Amino acid sequence: MKNRSWAFLAGGLLVALLLAGVVSNYASSHPDGLDSSLLKGCTVDADDNIVGGSCPAQQAREHELGDSPLADYGVRGIRNSFVSTGLSGVLGVLVTFAIGAGGFWLLRRRGDASTRGDDTADGTATTGDGNATAAEGATGDAVTAARRTS
């Protein structure tokens, strides 16, 4: 991979880490569209607890993974909510980046192995190092043959 590509990836990762670690703490604490639509028909108090009415949110149960280490946008065991939320975001970005990079690495490795020794787009055979074989000159593609020799 070229240095410019590495710089682009590193810059993107840095921006994502900054957004997840710092800016995520300033996100709205009000419910999003789905949460607010589930509360229609209910009366809620200042702490968003349902105190009356009838709405789909009354049927809500605790999620099976509600006691996991990264539940509720924080890291369990860290009392400072700013640090807990930021660390949770940073860990999420790193895990997502690692899974994505691993997937691309596996696909690239598989793609490299399947194209070695295959034909090129113009129908000429190539060797493992990408150089054209003698068949290229025989196909009448003088321009491509000239490029390879220069």
C-alpha positions in Angstrom: 0.0 0.0 0.0 1.3 3.5 -0.8 2.3 5.9 1.9 -0.5 8.2 0.8 -3.1 5.5 1.4 -1.6 4.8 4.9 -1.8 8.5 5.7 -5.4 8.6 4.6 -6.4 5.6 6.7 -4.5 6.9 9.7 -6.1 10.3 9.4 -9.6 8.7 9.1 -9.0 6.5 12.1 -7.8 9.5 14.1 -10.9 11.6 13.2 -13.1 8.6 14.1 -11.4 8.1 17.4 -11.6 11.9 18.2 -15.4 11.9 17.4 -16.1 8.7 19.4 -13.9 9.7 22.3 -14.8 13.3 22.8 -17.6 14.5 20.6 -19.9 11.6 21.5 -20.2 13.0 25.0 -22.0 16.0 23.7 -24.6 14.0 21.8 -28.3 14.7 22.7 -29.5 12.9 25.7 -33.1 13.2 24.5 -34.7 10.0 23.0 -34.4 9.5 19.2 -37.3 9.0 16.8 -37.8 5.4 17.6 -37.8 5.9 21.4 -40.1 8.9 21.2 -42.5 7.1 18.9 -42.7 4.2 21.4 -43.6 6.6 24.1 -46.7 8.1 22.2 -49.7 7.6 24.4 -47.8 7.5 27.7 -47.2 10.2 30.2 -43.5 10.5 31.3 -41.9 12.3 34.2 -38.7 14.4 34.1 -36.6 11.3 34.3 -38.4 9.7 31.3 -40.1 7.2 33.5 -43.6 6.1 32.4 -46.2 7.3 34.9 -49.4 6.8 33.0 -51.2 6.1 29.8 -50.8 3.3 27.4 -47.9 2.9 24.9 -45.7 0.2 23.3 -42.8 1.2 25.5 -44.5 -0.3 28.5 -43.8 -3.8 27.0 -40.1 -3.1 26.9 -37.8 -5.6 28.8 -34.2 -5.4 29.7 -31.9 -6.6 26.9 -30.2 -9.9 27.3 -26.8 -8.2 27.0 -27.8 -5.3 29.2 -25.2 -6.2 31.8 -22.3 -6.5 29.3 -19.1 -4.5 29.8 -20.1 -1.9 27.1 -23.9 -1.6 27.8 -25.7 1.8 27.7 -22.9 3.6 25.9 -20.4 3.3 28.6 -17.7 1.0 30.2 -18.9 -0.8 33.3 -16.7 0.0 36.3 -15.7 3.5 35.3 -17.6 6.0 37.5 -16.8 9.2 35.4 -19.5 9.2 32.8 -17.4 11.4 30.4 -14.5 9.0 30.4 -16.8 5.9 30.4 -18.7 7.1 27.3 -15.5 8.3 25.5 -13.7 5.0 26.2 -16.7 3.0 25.0 -16.7 4.9 21.7 -13.0 4.5 21.2 -13.2 0.8 21.9 -16.1 0.5 19.4 -14.1 2.3 16.7 -11.0 0.2 17.3 -13.0 -3.1 17.2 -14.9 -2.0 14.1 -11.6 -0.9 12.4 -9.9 -4.2 13.3 -12.8 -6.3 11.9 -12.9 -4.2 8.7 -9.2 -4.2 8.2 -9.0 -8.0 8.8 -11.8 -8.6 6.3 -10.2 -6.5 3.6 -6.8 -8.2 4.3 -8.4 -11.6 3.9 -10.2 -10.6 0.7 -7.0 -9.0 -0.7 -5.0 -12.1 0.1 -7.5 -14.3 -1.6 -7.7 -12.0 -4.6 -3.9 -12.0 -5.0 -3.7 -15.8 -5.0 -6.4 -16.2 -7.6 -5.0 -13.7 -10.1 -1.4 -15.0 -10.2 -0.6 -16.5 -13.6 -4.1 -15.6 -15.0 -4.8 -13.8 -18.2 -4.9 -10.1 -18.3 -7.7 -8.0 -19.7 -6.3 -8.0 -23.2 -6.1 -11.8 -23.3 -2.4 -12.2 -22.8 -0.9 -14.4 -20.1 1.2 -13.0 -17.3 3.8 -14.6 -15.0 3.5 -14.4 -11.2 5.4 -11.2 -11.1 3.0 -9.4 -13.5 5.3 -9.3 -16.5 3.9 -10.3 -19.9 5.0 -13.5 -21.5 6.1 -14.0 -25.1 2.5 -14.6 -26.1 1.9 -10.9 -25.7 4.1 -10.0 -28.6 2.5 -12.8 -30.7 -1.0 -11.3 -30.2 -0.1 -8.3 -32.2 -0.4 -5.9 -29.2 2.8 -3.9 -30.0 1.9 -1.0 -27.8 1.6 -3.1 -24.7 4.8 -5.0 -25.6 6.6 -1.7 -26.0 5.4 -0.4 -22.7 6.7 -3.5 -20.9 10.1 -3.2 -22.4 10.6 0.5 -21.6 
